[in-house]
Amino acid sequence: MSNFPATLFTGQHFAVLGLGRNGLPAVCALAQSGATVQAWDDGEAARAALAKAVTALPQDAAARITCAPIESLTGAEGLVLSPGIPHVLPKPHPVAIMAQEAGVPILSDAELLYWAVRKAGSKARFAGITGTNGKSTTTTLLAHILAEAGMPVAAGGNLGPAALALPLLPDNGVYVLEMSSYMLERLDTLHFDAACLLNLTPDHLDRHAGMEGYARAKTRVFTHQTAQDLAVIGVDDDYCRDIAKTLQAGPAHCVTISGANPDCDVYGQDNAIWQAGQCLARLGPSLPGSHNAENAAAACAMARFLGVADAALAAAVLSFPGLPHRQKLVAEQDGVAFIDDSKATNADASARALGCYDRLIWIAGGMAKEGGIASLTPYFPRIVHAFLIGRDAAQLAETLTAHGVPFTLSGTLESAVPAAYDAARSTGTPVVLLSPACASFDQFSGFEARGLRFLELARTVTEQPQTGKAD
């Protein structure tokens, strides 16, 4: 743990189960802070990754790590359980049951970061952001605003880097953490000075025994708040509107946000963010659509609470570069903009992108989720032509055929991108949008690899004969 005292957890013992993006940094950070750690993952590759990571640690820290199946939690301060491993539903992992029976707290690495920061004597503040959609954009935007305003800031959590990979901040610093429902289930003492719930739509219902349990997990972001704290709540869906009524009774000061509703405290309108009739910030091209206005409204409300001056806030929002693979402009030529929205791995995410453009060429496909693209029919009139790729292209084609949307079964991005550019130029369509509405694992290692390949192909076709390079 960068800058944390090497004796912070001396004499304490932790168990870590699951050595992925959160677990592996947790093992290394705890050992470097003086703790003994027993680590385990059922996957051989994950254990090999730990063995490699241990070789890079100081010898004394490496000696405090044991890699072995967890058969006892006697004397453990806590069990750090990978977010993907259930401790309640749909079926608790045996080690989670062992922890519960032994009275050992089951923790997320965000909780341990809070312990470490306070134990190290720092009064740095914590901002927590959750919601079904928009968490990563809001987290990154808030961190960008704070950094531009000159505040020490570290961002991570569910978005990455892992919470325990973040450095120790001074008293005037702010940790901006993206919190999943899985992480929020495992809060113990972590207290967010500014907490935000953006929105709720059904997700992870098997893990939370339905929508009520999922909503309950998400609202834990407001746990432990006091009258000195800020609670930000989106009110563009019924679930959050109900939660807002509870939050408005305190104890924290409650601010309602919306992507388009001027009856809220902070809201989006005319491509800007407003509060009480005052324009707080104009939105640049990296934050298109009402969903991004909701994200920006949340970030603005939290940034003002955390002490950012209005002029610095407005400049920072306008300069926000956006997140990779989330409606990111990657090339532009001959009046055609190529937009990478590879992160849209389901129809709900693609709906947000499709709603931003009046006329577009759409590249979609991959491994379809349940329901396919049937829910996107209200946006079909905007689609001039669709180019379909991946395993389930034929399934998507059936839906498009039923609604009279012209399409081509391209199969691959290599085929789709040049054809999409030709179609856009010949029809005067201003946007080629990659928003697949499908997972990527049939053809790529993940949505990031899919987006990077789209960028390469888009820049190749736009740079070809007569023009200079796209920026």
VMD Tcl script that draws the C-alpha trace (Angstrom):
set ca {
  {0.00 0.00 0.00}
  {1.74 3.11 -1.26}
  {2.73 5.48 1.55}
  {0.95 3.40 4.22}
  {3.06 2.49 7.30}
  {4.69 -0.93 6.97}
  {3.53 -1.73 10.52}
  {-0.11 -0.70 10.05}
  {-1.55 -4.22 10.46}
  {1.32 -5.84 12.37}
  {0.08 -8.72 14.51}
  {-3.19 -9.02 12.61}
  {-4.26 -11.94 10.45}
  {-6.57 -11.86 7.41}
  {-7.90 -14.47 5.02}
  {-8.46 -13.61 1.35}
  {-10.60 -15.84 -0.85}
  {-10.59 -15.11 -4.57}
  {-7.41 -13.72 -6.15}
  {-8.82 -11.65 -8.98}
  {-8.74 -7.90 -9.59}
  {-9.66 -7.12 -5.96}
  {-8.23 -10.07 -4.06}
  {-4.66 -10.12 -5.38}
  {-3.92 -6.44 -4.56}
  {-5.55 -6.98 -1.14}
  {-3.16 -9.82 -0.31}
  {-0.10 -7.81 -1.32}
  {-1.24 -4.61 0.39}
  {-2.09 -6.34 3.68}
  {1.23 -8.20 3.78}
  {3.16 -5.00 3.01}
  {1.32 -3.35 5.90}
  {2.47 -5.97 8.41}
  {-0.43 -8.45 8.39}
  {-0.16 -12.19 7.93}
  {-2.41 -13.38 5.10}
  {-3.78 -16.74 4.10}
  {-4.87 -16.56 0.47}
  {-6.68 -19.00 -1.76}
  {-8.36 -19.28 -5.14}
  {-9.75 -22.46 -6.66}
  {-8.28 -21.42 -10.02}
  {-4.73 -22.54 -10.77}
  {-4.04 -19.48 -12.95}
  {-5.03 -17.13 -10.11}
  {-2.73 -18.95 -7.69}
  {0.09 -18.72 -10.23}
  {-0.53 -14.95 -10.53}
  {-0.20 -14.66 -6.74}
  {3.05 -16.63 -6.75}
  {4.44 -14.25 -9.39}
  {3.25 -11.15 -7.47}
  {4.86 -12.41 -4.25}
  {8.30 -12.51 -5.91}
  {8.11 -8.74 -6.40}
  {7.38 -8.04 -2.71}
  {9.94 -7.27 -0.01}
  {11.15 -10.53 1.55}
  {9.51 -9.90 4.93}
  {6.14 -9.14 3.32}
  {6.36 -12.21 1.07}
  {7.07 -14.39 4.11}
  {3.76 -13.32 5.68}
  {1.69 -14.78 2.80}
  {0.48 -18.37 2.77}
  {-1.36 -19.81 -0.22}
  {-3.49 -22.73 0.97}
  {-7.16 -23.72 1.17}
  {-8.89 -21.89 4.02}
  {-9.94 -24.50 6.58}
  {-10.04 -22.35 9.71}
  {-10.59 -18.66 10.45}
  {-9.54 -18.78 14.10}
  {-7.89 -15.51 15.06}
  {-8.68 -13.76 11.76}
  {-9.55 -10.04 11.81}
  {-11.62 -10.48 8.69}
  {-12.31 -12.48 5.54}
  {-11.82 -10.54 2.32}
  {-14.17 -12.26 -0.10}
  {-14.00 -11.61 -3.84}
  {-17.09 -9.58 -4.86}
  {-18.23 -12.39 -7.15}
  {-18.27 -15.04 -4.40}
  {-21.65 -15.10 -2.63}
  {-21.88 -15.09 1.15}
  {-25.68 -15.32 1.31}
  {-27.44 -15.90 -2.02}
  {-27.91 -17.77 -4.25}
  {-25.84 -20.13 -2.09}
  {-23.17 -19.07 0.42}
  {-19.63 -20.26 -0.17}
  {-18.48 -22.77 2.52}
  {-15.74 -20.38 3.67}
  {-18.34 -17.62 4.05}
  {-20.40 -19.94 6.26}
  {-17.24 -20.68 8.27}
  {-16.70 -16.92 8.77}
  {-20.28 -16.33 9.86}
  {-20.14 -19.21 12.35}
  {-16.82 -17.92 13.75}
  {-18.07 -14.33 14.01}
  {-15.39 -13.12 11.58}
  {-16.51 -10.10 9.52}
  {-16.77 -10.61 5.74}
  {-15.26 -7.52 4.16}
  {-14.75 -5.82 0.82}
  {-11.37 -4.29 0.07}
  {-13.05 -0.85 0.20}
  {-13.80 -1.46 3.87}
  {-10.16 -2.38 4.49}
  {-9.01 0.78 2.71}
  {-11.15 2.81 5.12}
  {-9.66 0.98 8.10}
  {-6.13 1.58 6.78}
  {-6.66 5.29 6.06}
  {-8.08 5.95 9.51}
  {-5.49 3.75 11.24}
  {-2.76 5.71 9.44}
  {-4.18 8.92 10.91}
  {-5.51 10.52 7.71}
  {-8.82 12.40 7.77}
  {-9.24 12.08 3.99}
  {-12.87 12.05 2.94}
  {-14.69 9.27 1.10}
  {-17.18 9.62 -1.76}
  {-19.15 6.50 -2.75}
  {-21.04 6.11 -6.02}
  {-23.43 3.32 -6.92}
  {-26.36 2.62 -9.24}
  {-27.22 0.12 -11.94}
  {-25.87 2.32 -14.74}
  {-23.50 5.27 -14.91}
  {-21.28 4.43 -11.91}
  {-18.00 4.43 -13.80}
  {-18.66 7.66 -15.69}
  {-19.77 9.47 -12.52}
  {-16.82 8.15 -10.48}
  {-14.31 9.15 -13.15}
  {-15.94 12.54 -13.74}
  {-15.97 13.40 -10.02}
  {-12.31 12.39 -9.68}
  {-11.48 14.51 -12.74}
  {-13.26 17.55 -11.27}
  {-11.50 17.19 -7.92}
  {-8.09 16.74 -9.55}
  {-8.62 19.74 -11.83}
  {-9.54 21.77 -8.74}
  {-6.19 20.85 -7.19}
  {-7.42 18.38 -4.57}
  {-5.48 15.18 -3.80}
  {-7.72 12.41 -5.17}
  {-7.64 8.65 -5.73}
  {-10.37 6.79 -7.62}
  {-11.04 3.07 -7.78}
  {-13.10 0.26 -6.30}
  {-15.41 -1.66 -8.61}
  {-14.15 0.43 -11.52}
  {-10.51 -0.36 -10.81}
  {-7.85 -0.02 -9.56}
  {-8.77 -2.11 -6.54}
  {-9.37 -0.04 -3.40}
  {-6.35 -1.50 -1.61}
  {-4.10 -0.48 -4.50}
  {-4.84 3.22 -3.83}
  {-2.29 5.45 -2.06}
  {-2.59 7.09 1.34}
  {-4.03 10.59 0.89}
  {-3.54 13.58 3.20}
  {-6.34 15.07 5.32}
  {-7.61 17.22 2.43}
  {-7.71 14.29 0.00}
  {-10.78 12.48 -1.33}
  {-11.21 8.80 -2.17}
  {-13.80 8.39 -4.95}
  {-15.02 4.78 -4.93}
  {-17.32 3.06 -7.38}
  {-19.34 0.63 -5.26}
  {-21.10 -2.45 -6.60}
  {-24.01 -4.03 -4.76}
  {-21.67 -6.92 -3.89}
  {-19.20 -4.54 -2.21}
  {-21.95 -2.63 -0.41}
  {-23.25 -5.84 1.16}
  {-19.91 -6.07 2.97}
  {-19.66 -2.65 4.59}
  {-18.77 -2.70 8.26}
  {-17.66 0.77 9.42}
  {-16.96 2.55 6.10}
  {-18.67 5.91 6.13}
  {-19.09 8.01 2.98}
  {-19.00 11.77 3.49}
  {-20.73 12.05 0.11}
  {-22.77 9.11 -1.17}
  {-24.72 8.73 -4.39}
  {-27.28 6.29 -5.77}
  {-27.81 7.14 -9.44}
  {-30.58 4.79 -10.55}
  {-32.00 1.29 -10.18}
  {-33.09 -1.20 -12.80}
  {-33.33 -4.97 -12.25}
  {-29.86 -6.58 -12.06}
  {-28.10 -9.36 -10.10}
  {-31.50 -10.48 -8.79}
  {-30.39 -14.05 -8.04}
  {-27.73 -12.67 -5.70}
  {-30.15 -10.39 -3.83}
  {-33.38 -12.46 -3.77}
  {-35.18 -10.09 -6.12}
  {-35.45 -6.39 -6.67}
  {-36.20 -5.50 -3.07}
  {-32.97 -7.12 -1.87}
  {-30.99 -5.51 -4.69}
  {-32.35 -2.07 -3.78}
  {-31.58 -2.71 -0.11}
  {-27.96 -3.56 -0.96}
  {-27.58 -0.42 -3.08}
  {-28.98 1.89 -0.40}
  {-26.26 0.70 1.98}
  {-24.08 3.36 0.33}
  {-25.85 5.77 2.74}
  {-25.13 3.66 5.85}
  {-23.47 5.50 8.77}
  {-24.11 8.96 7.27}
  {-24.62 11.91 9.63}
  {-26.02 15.44 9.45}
  {-22.61 16.62 8.20}
  {-22.79 14.37 5.11}
  {-24.37 14.50 1.64}
  {-26.79 11.94 0.15}
  {-27.35 12.28 -3.62}
  {-30.20 10.34 -5.20}
  {-31.37 10.10 -8.80}
  {-35.15 10.26 -9.16}
  {-35.64 9.20 -12.77}
  {-36.96 5.74 -11.78}
  {-39.67 4.57 -9.40}
  {-37.36 2.61 -7.10}
  {-35.11 5.60 -6.40}
  {-38.05 7.97 -6.01}
  {-39.24 5.82 -3.11}
  {-35.76 5.74 -1.57}
  {-35.52 9.54 -1.93}
  {-38.51 10.00 0.38}
  {-36.65 8.17 3.14}
  {-33.38 10.03 2.54}
  {-35.11 13.42 2.63}
  {-35.96 12.73 6.28}
  {-32.21 12.73 7.06}
  {-29.85 12.47 8.75}
  {-27.67 13.52 5.79}
  {-28.49 16.51 3.59}
  {-30.32 15.02 0.59}
  {-29.94 16.34 -2.96}
  {-32.15 14.97 -5.76}
  {-30.77 14.74 -9.29}
  {-32.20 14.05 -12.74}
  {-31.06 13.89 -16.32}
  {-33.97 16.08 -17.43}
  {-36.43 16.92 -14.62}
  {-36.18 20.60 -13.57}
  {-38.16 19.89 -10.38}
  {-35.01 18.28 -8.93}
  {-32.29 20.04 -6.96}
  {-29.66 19.48 -9.69}
  {-30.70 18.52 -13.22}
  {-29.75 18.39 -16.88}
  {-31.34 20.70 -19.45}
  {-30.18 22.24 -22.75}
  {-26.91 20.29 -22.66}
  {-25.96 21.78 -19.30}
  {-26.31 21.12 -15.55}
  {-28.49 23.46 -13.50}
  {-29.25 24.14 -9.84}
  {-31.92 26.62 -8.71}
  {-31.90 28.29 -12.13}
  {-28.11 28.68 -12.13}
  {-26.07 26.98 -14.86}
  {-23.33 25.03 -13.07}
  {-21.63 23.54 -16.12}
  {-21.95 23.04 -19.87}
  {-21.60 19.46 -21.12}
  {-19.03 18.66 -23.79}
  {-19.33 15.98 -26.50}
  {-17.98 13.30 -24.15}
  {-21.23 13.40 -22.09}
  {-24.08 12.96 -24.60}
  {-27.69 12.18 -23.65}
  {-29.89 12.59 -20.60}
  {-28.27 9.60 -18.85}
  {-24.91 11.39 -18.91}
  {-26.63 14.57 -17.72}
  {-27.78 12.55 -14.70}
  {-24.20 11.36 -14.14}
  {-22.86 14.90 -14.44}
  {-25.55 16.28 -12.11}
  {-24.45 13.78 -9.46}
  {-20.78 14.62 -9.90}
  {-21.49 18.37 -9.74}
  {-23.56 18.04 -6.55}
  {-20.84 16.00 -4.85}
  {-17.99 18.20 -6.07}
  {-19.65 21.37 -4.73}
  {-20.23 19.67 -1.38}
  {-16.57 18.64 -1.29}
  {-15.49 22.24 -1.76}
  {-14.91 22.76 -5.49}
  {-15.53 26.36 -6.56}
  {-18.12 26.93 -9.29}
  {-15.65 28.28 -11.88}
  {-13.33 25.28 -11.43}
  {-16.34 22.94 -11.59}
  {-17.58 24.36 -14.90}
  {-14.13 24.20 -16.51}
  {-13.50 20.63 -15.34}
  {-16.84 19.26 -16.59}
  {-16.25 20.82 -20.00}
  {-12.74 19.35 -20.22}
  {-13.78 15.81 -19.19}
  {-12.42 13.45 -21.88}
  {-14.96 10.68 -21.28}
  {-14.36 7.01 -20.59}
  {-12.96 4.54 -23.10}
  {-15.60 2.47 -24.89}
  {-18.55 4.51 -23.58}
  {-19.83 6.63 -26.46}
  {-16.31 7.76 -27.21}
  {-15.63 9.64 -30.46}
  {-12.67 7.76 -31.97}
  {-12.53 9.04 -35.56}
  {-14.24 11.59 -37.79}
  {-14.05 12.16 -41.52}
  {-16.27 13.37 -44.38}
  {-19.02 14.34 -41.93}
  {-19.10 10.85 -40.37}
  {-18.33 10.36 -36.67}
  {-17.29 6.92 -35.40}
  {-18.55 6.32 -31.84}
  {-17.14 3.49 -29.71}
  {-19.76 2.26 -27.23}
  {-18.34 -1.25 -26.89}
  {-19.10 -1.19 -23.14}
  {-22.80 -1.60 -24.09}
  {-22.98 -5.35 -23.55}
  {-26.77 -5.48 -23.16}
  {-29.82 -3.87 -24.76}
  {-30.46 -1.49 -21.86}
  {-26.97 0.01 -22.27}
  {-27.37 0.29 -26.05}
  {-30.71 2.07 -25.61}
  {-28.87 4.93 -23.92}
  {-26.57 5.35 -26.91}
  {-29.22 4.88 -29.61}
  {-31.31 7.57 -27.95}
  {-28.55 10.13 -28.47}
  {-28.58 10.16 -32.29}
  {-31.42 10.96 -34.69}
  {-29.89 9.03 -37.64}
  {-27.16 6.46 -37.42}
  {-25.48 3.41 -38.87}
  {-25.47 0.74 -36.17}
  {-22.87 -2.00 -35.64}
  {-24.18 -4.61 -33.19}
  {-23.85 -8.25 -32.23}
  {-21.83 -10.78 -30.29}
  {-23.25 -13.03 -27.59}
  {-26.81 -11.84 -27.03}
  {-28.28 -11.51 -23.53}
  {-31.73 -12.81 -22.62}
  {-34.34 -10.95 -24.64}
  {-31.88 -9.98 -27.35}
  {-32.60 -6.55 -28.83}
  {-36.41 -6.71 -28.75}
  {-36.56 -3.89 -26.18}
  {-34.79 -1.55 -28.60}
  {-37.66 -1.34 -31.10}
  {-38.53 2.30 -30.18}
  {-35.09 3.28 -31.52}
  {-35.26 1.30 -34.77}
  {-36.62 4.23 -36.84}
  {-33.31 6.03 -36.19}
  {-31.27 3.21 -37.76}
  {-30.49 3.82 -41.44}
  {-28.70 0.47 -41.74}
  {-27.37 -2.12 -39.28}
  {-24.23 -4.23 -39.68}
  {-24.35 -7.36 -37.53}
  {-21.35 -9.26 -36.18}
  {-20.62 -12.20 -33.93}
  {-22.22 -15.42 -32.81}
  {-25.81 -14.24 -32.49}
  {-25.98 -11.96 -35.54}
  {-28.73 -14.13 -37.07}
  {-30.84 -13.83 -33.91}
  {-30.56 -10.03 -34.04}
  {-31.33 -10.13 -37.77}
  {-34.67 -11.82 -37.07}
  {-35.72 -8.95 -34.82}
  {-34.61 -6.33 -37.34}
  {-36.41 -8.16 -40.19}
  {-39.65 -8.18 -38.19}
  {-39.44 -4.40 -37.89}
  {-38.23 -3.58 -41.40}
  {-34.75 -2.36 -40.42}
  {-32.23 -2.82 -43.27}
  {-29.19 -4.84 -42.23}
  {-26.13 -6.71 -43.44}
  {-24.76 -9.86 -41.82}
  {-21.12 -8.79 -41.71}
  {-19.83 -11.42 -39.31}
  {-16.75 -9.50 -38.18}
  {-15.78 -5.93 -37.32}
  {-13.19 -6.10 -40.10}
  {-16.03 -6.46 -42.59}
  {-18.55 -4.22 -40.81}
  {-16.53 -1.03 -40.30}
  {-15.56 -0.26 -43.93}
  {-19.06 -1.16 -45.10}
  {-20.60 1.04 -42.40}
  {-18.40 3.98 -43.46}
  {-19.45 3.56 -47.11}
  {-23.12 3.36 -46.09}
  {-22.83 6.46 -43.91}
  {-21.25 8.53 -46.70}
  {-23.66 7.35 -49.39}
  {-26.74 8.09 -47.25}
  {-25.48 11.25 -45.55}
  {-25.70 9.62 -42.12}
  {-23.55 11.46 -39.54}
  {-22.82 8.62 -37.09}
  {-21.41 5.09 -37.19}
  {-22.15 3.67 -33.75}
  {-20.61 0.50 -32.31}
  {-23.03 -0.29 -29.49}
  {-23.20 -4.07 -29.64}
  {-26.00 -4.84 -27.10}
  {-24.14 -8.15 -26.68}
  {-21.21 -9.62 -24.80}
  {-17.92 -9.82 -26.69}
  {-16.43 -13.15 -25.66}
  {-17.29 -14.97 -28.88}
  {-14.68 -12.95 -30.80}
  {-12.74 -10.88 -28.25}
  {-11.17 -11.13 -24.79}
  {-13.59 -8.45 -23.55}
  {-15.43 -5.28 -24.51}
  {-12.15 -3.32 -24.24}
  {-10.47 -5.41 -26.95}
  {-13.57 -5.07 -29.14}
  {-13.54 -1.30 -28.74}
  {-9.81 -1.02 -29.49}
  {-10.23 -3.04 -32.69}
  {-13.11 -0.78 -33.73}
  {-10.89 2.27 -33.13}
  {-8.09 0.78 -35.25}
  {-10.46 -0.04 -38.10}
  {-12.24 3.31 -37.94}
  {-8.96 5.21 -38.12}
  {-7.74 3.00 -40.95}
  {-10.78 3.65 -43.16}
  {-10.96 7.37 -42.39}
  {-7.26 7.94 -43.00}
  {-7.24 6.17 -46.30}
  {-7.05 8.00 -49.51}
  {-7.54 11.73 -49.47}
  {-7.43 13.01 -45.93}
  {-5.24 13.70 -42.92}
  {-5.36 11.78 -39.71}
  {-8.35 11.76 -37.40}
  {-7.60 12.91 -33.89}
}
mol new
graphics top color blue
foreach p $ca { graphics top sphere $p radius 0.5 }
foreach p [lrange $ca 0 end-1] q [lrange $ca 1 end] { graphics top cylinder $p $q radius 0.2 }
display resetview
